Amino acid sequence: MKQNSHHMDSKIKSYVYKLLSKKDYFEEELIEKLKRKGFKEEEIVKIIDDLKKQGLINDEKLKERYKELSINKGKSFAKLKNKLYQKGITDIDISEEEELQAALNLLKRSFKKEKTYENVVKFLKNRGFRYSVIKKATEIILKEEE
């Protein structure tokens, strides 16, 4: 019996390492994947615990990376929150300044229309930015145009 248990360990380990070699996962995301693959609860708990100890899964670090990427790509807080929610992460904060930076990044990269107040507001609103952020970003962008 001991032999079989060891075999199971190596099976879940090699599967997990294969997954992690392709991309980083949030803990919840990995647990779901392992459950769907048919691994037992106690095996999953054990491997997740090992991975955390080794620093191979770290939700906080991964959240920060998603946040930075999202700001650089010009994604709104709503979009980021939605993406993380799908991965099992419900507690995420982004400051108004960070979201403003995202809005400005997006405008500089993707806004091609005539820069009128209405056009800029509509562009950002349709991409899920908060009103306070839209207002500030619009003022900044229009000032740069003067």
C-alpha positions as CSV (number, residue, x, y, z in Angstrom):
1,M,0.0,0.0,0.0
2,K,2.8,2.4,0.9
3,Q,4.3,1.9,-2.6
4,N,0.9,2.9,-4.2
5,S,0.7,6.1,-2.1
6,H,4.2,7.1,-3.2
7,H,3.3,6.5,-6.8
8,M,0.3,8.8,-6.4
9,D,2.5,11.4,-4.9
10,S,4.8,11.4,-7.8
11,K,1.9,11.5,-10.2
12,I,0.4,14.6,-8.7
13,K,3.8,16.2,-8.4
14,S,4.8,15.7,-12.0
15,Y,1.4,17.0,-13.1
16,V,1.7,20.1,-10.9
17,Y,5.2,20.8,-12.0
18,K,4.2,20.4,-15.6
19,L,1.4,23.0,-15.1
20,L,3.6,25.4,-13.2
21,S,6.3,25.2,-15.9
22,K,3.9,26.7,-18.4
23,K,2.4,29.5,-16.2
24,D,1.8,30.7,-12.7
25,Y,-1.4,29.7,-10.9
26,F,-3.3,31.1,-8.0
27,E,-3.9,28.5,-5.3
28,E,-7.6,28.3,-5.9
29,E,-7.1,27.8,-9.6
30,L,-4.6,25.0,-9.1
31,I,-6.8,23.2,-6.5
32,E,-9.7,23.3,-9.0
33,K,-7.5,21.9,-11.8
34,L,-6.3,19.1,-9.5
35,K,-9.9,18.2,-8.4
36,R,-11.0,18.1,-12.0
37,K,-8.1,15.8,-12.8
38,G,-9.4,13.4,-10.1
39,F,-6.8,13.8,-7.4
40,K,-7.9,13.3,-3.8
41,E,-8.5,16.1,-1.4
42,E,-5.7,15.1,1.0
43,E,-3.2,14.8,-1.9
44,I,-4.2,18.2,-3.1
45,V,-3.8,19.8,0.4
46,K,-0.4,18.2,0.8
47,I,1.0,19.3,-2.6
48,I,-0.4,22.8,-2.2
49,D,1.2,23.1,1.2
50,D,4.6,21.9,-0.3
51,L,4.3,24.4,-3.2
52,K,3.7,27.3,-0.8
53,K,6.6,26.3,1.4
54,Q,8.8,26.2,-1.7
55,G,7.5,29.6,-2.9
56,L,6.1,28.1,-6.1
57,I,2.7,29.4,-5.5
58,N,2.2,32.8,-4.0
59,D,-1.2,34.5,-4.5
60,E,0.0,37.9,-3.2
61,K,2.9,38.1,-5.6
62,L,0.9,36.9,-8.5
63,K,-1.9,39.4,-7.7
64,E,0.7,42.2,-7.8
65,R,2.0,41.0,-11.1
66,Y,-1.5,40.9,-12.6
67,K,-2.1,44.4,-11.3
68,E,1.1,45.8,-12.8
69,L,0.3,44.1,-16.2
70,S,-3.2,45.5,-16.1
71,I,-2.0,49.0,-15.4
72,N,0.6,48.8,-18.2
73,K,-1.9,47.4,-20.7
74,G,-4.5,50.1,-19.7
75,K,-7.1,47.8,-18.2
76,S,-9.7,49.2,-15.8
77,F,-10.1,48.1,-12.2
78,A,-13.4,46.4,-13.2
79,K,-11.6,44.3,-15.9
80,L,-8.8,43.3,-13.5
81,K,-11.3,42.4,-10.8
82,N,-13.3,40.4,-13.2
83,K,-10.3,38.5,-14.5
84,L,-9.0,37.7,-11.0
85,Y,-12.5,36.7,-9.8
86,Q,-12.6,34.1,-12.5
87,K,-9.3,32.7,-11.0
88,G,-10.8,32.5,-7.5
89,I,-9.3,35.8,-6.2
90,T,-11.9,38.1,-4.6
91,D,-9.8,40.6,-2.6
92,I,-8.0,42.9,-4.9
93,D,-7.3,46.6,-4.4
94,I,-6.2,49.1,-6.9
95,S,-5.8,52.8,-6.0
96,E,-7.4,55.6,-8.0
97,E,-3.9,56.7,-9.0
98,E,-3.1,53.2,-10.3
99,E,-6.3,53.1,-12.3
100,L,-5.6,56.6,-13.6
101,Q,-2.2,55.5,-14.8
102,A,-3.9,52.6,-16.6
103,A,-6.4,54.9,-18.2
104,L,-3.7,57.3,-19.4
105,N,-1.6,54.3,-20.7
106,L,-4.7,53.1,-22.6
107,L,-5.4,56.5,-24.1
108,K,-1.9,57.1,-25.2
109,R,-1.7,53.7,-26.9
110,S,-5.2,53.2,-28.3
111,F,-7.2,56.4,-28.5
112,K,-7.3,57.4,-32.2
113,K,-10.3,59.6,-32.5
114,E,-10.4,63.4,-32.2
115,K,-9.7,64.3,-28.6
116,T,-12.9,65.9,-27.5
117,Y,-14.3,65.6,-23.9
118,E,-17.2,63.4,-25.1
119,N,-15.1,61.1,-27.1
120,V,-12.5,60.5,-24.3
121,V,-15.2,60.0,-21.7
122,K,-17.1,57.6,-23.8
123,F,-14.0,55.7,-24.7
124,L,-13.0,55.2,-21.0
125,K,-16.6,54.5,-19.8
126,N,-17.0,51.7,-22.4
127,R,-13.8,50.1,-21.0
128,G,-15.1,50.0,-17.4
129,F,-13.2,52.9,-15.7
130,R,-14.6,54.6,-12.6
131,Y,-16.1,58.0,-13.1
132,S,-13.6,59.8,-10.9
133,V,-10.7,58.2,-13.0
134,I,-12.4,59.1,-16.3
135,K,-12.8,62.7,-15.2
136,K,-9.1,63.1,-14.2
137,A,-7.8,61.2,-17.2
138,T,-9.9,63.3,-19.6
139,E,-8.7,66.5,-18.0
140,I,-5.1,65.5,-18.3
141,I,-5.3,64.2,-21.9
142,L,-7.2,67.4,-23.0
143,K,-4.6,69.6,-21.3
144,E,-1.8,67.9,-23.2
145,E,-3.6,68.6,-26.4
146,E,-3.7,72.4,-25.9
